[in-house]
Amino acid sequence: MGLLSFLIGNPITDLVVTAEIKVGAWVVGALFFIMRKVFRLSFESLLVRLMKLPFVREMTVNVMVMIKPIMKGLEPEALYVFMNVLRIRGVKEVIFPTVMSTGVLIETLTAPEVIAKLGGKKKS
Amino acid sequence: MYGYMGKILRVDLTSGKTEEKPLEEELARKYIGGSGLAAKIVYDEVGPDVDPLSPDNLLVFATGPLQGTGIPFSGRYAVGTRSPLTGIWGEANSGGWVGPYLKRAGYDAIVFRGKAQNPVYLVVTDKAVEIKDASHLWGKDAYQTEAQVKSDLNDSDFRVACIGQGGENLVRFAGVMNDMGRTAARSGAGAVMGSKNLKALAVKGKKAVEVANKERLSQLIRGLKLNKDGPVSIMFAKYGTAVLLEMFEPIGDVPFKYWTKGDARRGETARIITKVGGGSIYRNILTKNYHCYACPIGCGRIVKVTSPSKYACEGHGAEYETTAAFGPLCMVDNLAAIAKANDMCNRYGLDTIETGSLIAFAMSCYDKGWVTTRDTDGIELKWGNADAMVTMVERIAKRQGFGNVLADGLVPAAKKIGHDSIKIAKHSKGQAFAMHDPRAFPGLAISYGTSERGACHVHGIGWAEAAGVGFSPFHLGGEEVKKYSLERQALNAKVSQDLADVADSLIQCKFALVALIAFGTQTAMLSALTGWEIDAKELLKAGERMFNLKRLFNCRCGVTRKDDIIPELDPLPSTANYVPKGNELEKALSEYYDFRGWTRDGIPTEAKLKELEI
């Protein structure tokens, strides 16, 4: 754990990982820019369209169900690792807000009411 | 009227008379309930010359349409008044069971006016209303009071909202306590209760709330089932809100050493968090979880400390805000001491954010030599001194020694301490910053400054948006908010404040607002409940209306543009995502006023008031 904290918290690791994340974010951002301009598709509308596909919809719901025991089993030590990962500037500024907002959006999209509207069977 | 009981109970404590008044449907639709309804009543009846602690001030306990219906997250009630801490609009709300019980006793709100000659408590059931003598309760703490009231009434099914010694002693940030540890904490409503010699309110009832479309409402409630199994819910259920310490410390949101220290890589701050955060509470002192009424999460904790004996306590565990205020803000890394300070606040009936902030502020003054042991009766207010922190909680509640200096709040305390202490006091309109740092989430610089009750983290949830757990772009008209700058934060602050006012009028836990129930679903539930054909746009407009009404009240109390600017914050190494500067804040504030439709002095325009039908 200590070694992991050291590696994650190392300024060089921070620099390298942050640079990689920012390059990745730039590439993904560019892709979405093109999608917005050419196909008039935002990230949100893309997610909604994907969720209309039965396979994606069912898989997402299944993943949400699978996450439950993992989250329930999460012990404090895992929280502390998570704390250290969040310390990386690129994670803090790019990955964290993106994952959280996508997660919330998926939670909303997988609500049975929404699922029913998107075309799937209502789950309760 | 569907969704409401249709009655407001008026209680004149001076004469001892009670009276029922009807709740008009038009008023309900415009101000929904909870803090919105309370604001309308206080705005209409409390003038700017009314001292908050005088008999002429009103104290409103209000429920909203959701209470007593089983809709998730609806176990809340609101209190509204003119705040003795800030002198402006004051409100707070609390979870537990009092809200639904009050509604089922047959009332949408209770309005207290006047001052009883001797201590009293009010008993409200679905059959009768009675003012009873509370002389024997005066001097008891909130836990003892709650138990004694139930014993006196010979019925443990009553739900009790009461004050502890903090409210009796008119500590200006005393809260209203209920259900053994839940608190309507901010704004000092407990002191207003104390000023009226009102020790407690006991409620019970079985009246059903009539629902316009039961089938549709049940369908919507069932639809929320999956969300409660989501990662956010599970994390809060397992670790409580204190898990936010682990999540937010690395991104610089948790304030340390009274706002002068932040995320130092692998440094002291991380060490403190691992000792006092949600993980440590779960591992070391948690005995069980509990749920408020109709809550699918159950973030409430019961904790027990047995060792060391000086910190022994058992009861409602500390939330995120409390843990941060008594822990990192005071540089205290002793979990048992934090649990003890929290327990004492719950018993004395004090706002833990304000209490922790004041002690940390005093430690900062002590560190600078502006306060010495001569001022504190020998108490060494050094950073991290857990014993001193715990002692100060008692001194504040009892207004003893230096505690009496702090008991009037941050600004009066700074004036008494002198030197440059007012420059380091972190507050807005006299209310201490909550435990989220505007340097991490710059939108907070605007929402802390413009919040209608003084610095507040739940009435401008811009931090949630910046963290990615906030609102969908729907609310922001498709605008994207830049996370770590002031750009576009004005709109974010405005929308999140309006949404928060909707939640506080419905009245619903902020968990629902932040992450767990889509706004469209909330609107649909309100429609099914009341039978109103109301859409998200109208509901959001109601939120804006309530916010503007509270602003009008504040303007009447003398609030101007300068009160909307927060004190300066110093840059912090490695945390410093952004440091709001005066001129940038001024620019963002003007932008915020434009979005609000206010003048550059921060006053709602005639056109805006007409648009909102105020």
Interface residues (C-beta under 8 A of the other chain):
Chain A: S5 F6 G9 P11 D14 E44 V61 M64 V65 I67 K68 M71 K72 L74 E75 P76 E77 L79 Y80 F82 M83 N84 L86 R87 K92 E93 F96 P97 T98 V99 M100 S101 T102 G103 V104 L105 E107 T108 T110 A111 P112 E113 V114 K122 K123 S124
Chain B: L220 R222 G223 L224 K225 L226 N227 D229 G230 P231 V232 I234 M235 K238 Y239 V243 E246 M247 E249 P250 I251 D263 R265 R266 A270 I273 T274 G277 G278 G279 S280 Y282 R283 A466 A467 G468 V469 G470 S472 P473 K483 Y484 A515 L516 A518 T521 N577
